[in-house]
């Protein structure tokens, strides 16, 4: 079975979970993290989508344009680990770690 996109998962589930705000963005973060070292083009698409989503915790986009540019520059320079650090920083701003239902994009679910 082909890997299902974040958009398809969000559509299929219809955002019925109790945490409606974070479903789609968290899926996008997870997909971006998984593709950092292998598909910079898709990561760029994901970052653009995350820049269109709003993070009410910081009153700003989920991923701001400056961070998007830095992540892409790091990927172009062959530094996916540094790009992952920036992506994880934005993830933590969007989904604080103290929420037991959320997990880091690179970490196993609890």
N, C-alpha and C positions, 0 to 999 in steps of 0.2 A: 504494500500500500504506500502511495506517495505521501511525503510529509505534508501535513495540513498547514496552511498559512494561518497567521494570527487573525486575519480578517475573516477567514472561513470559520474558525472556531468561535469568534465573537458572534457572527451571524447565526451559526447553528445553535448556539446556546441561548441566544436572544437576551443576553445580559440579565438572566433571571437570578443570579447569585445575589446575596445580600450586599456585597461590596461592589455595586455597579460601576463606580468611578474607576476602579483599577483593573478590571478584567483585560481590556484591550491593550492598555499601555504595558501591563506586566507581561503579557504575551509577546509584545513587540520587543521589550527589553530582553526577554529570554531568547528570542530568535536572533536578535542582533549579537548577543553574547556568543551564541553558538556559531555564528558566521564570521566573527572578527578576523580569523586567520585564513579564511577560505573564500569569502565572497564580499569584497569591499563594495561592489556595486549595490548589492542587496542591503548591506549595512547603511549605505548612503540613503537609500529609499526609506528604510526604517527610521533613520534619524530625522529625515524630512517629515515623516508622519508624526513622530513624537514632538517635533517642533510646532505642529498644528494643535496639539492637545494641551490643555491647561492644567497646571498644578496649583490648586488653591492653597496648598500649604506654604508656598513661596511667592504666590501671586505673579507667576511667570510661566512660560512654556515648560513642558516636561523636560525637553532638551533645548536649551537656547542656541541661537545661531552661532555664537562664538565657540561653544563647546562642540557643536556639530563640526565646525571647521577644524578644530584642534584634533578631534578623533579621526577625521578623514586624513588630515596631514600625517598623523602618526601611522595610520594604516599604509599610506603611500610610502612612508619611510621604512616600512617593514618592522614596525614596533607595535604589534597587536597587544602585547602585555600592558604597555603604557596606555593604549586606547581603552583596554578593558578597565583600567583603574578609573579613567575619566567617566566611562559609562556607568560603572558601579557607583561613583560619587553622585551622579544624577539620579540613579535608581534610589539611593538612600534618601535623597531629598524628596522623592515622590512617594516612596513606601518605607517609612521608618521601620527599622529592624525590630523594635519592641512589639510590633503587632504579630502575634503568634501565627496568624493565617498567611503571612507573607514570608517569602524566602528570597535570598540573593539569587540573581539569575544563573550564576554558575554553581550554586550549592544544591545538594539534594533536598527535596521537599521533606518536611517533617511530618 
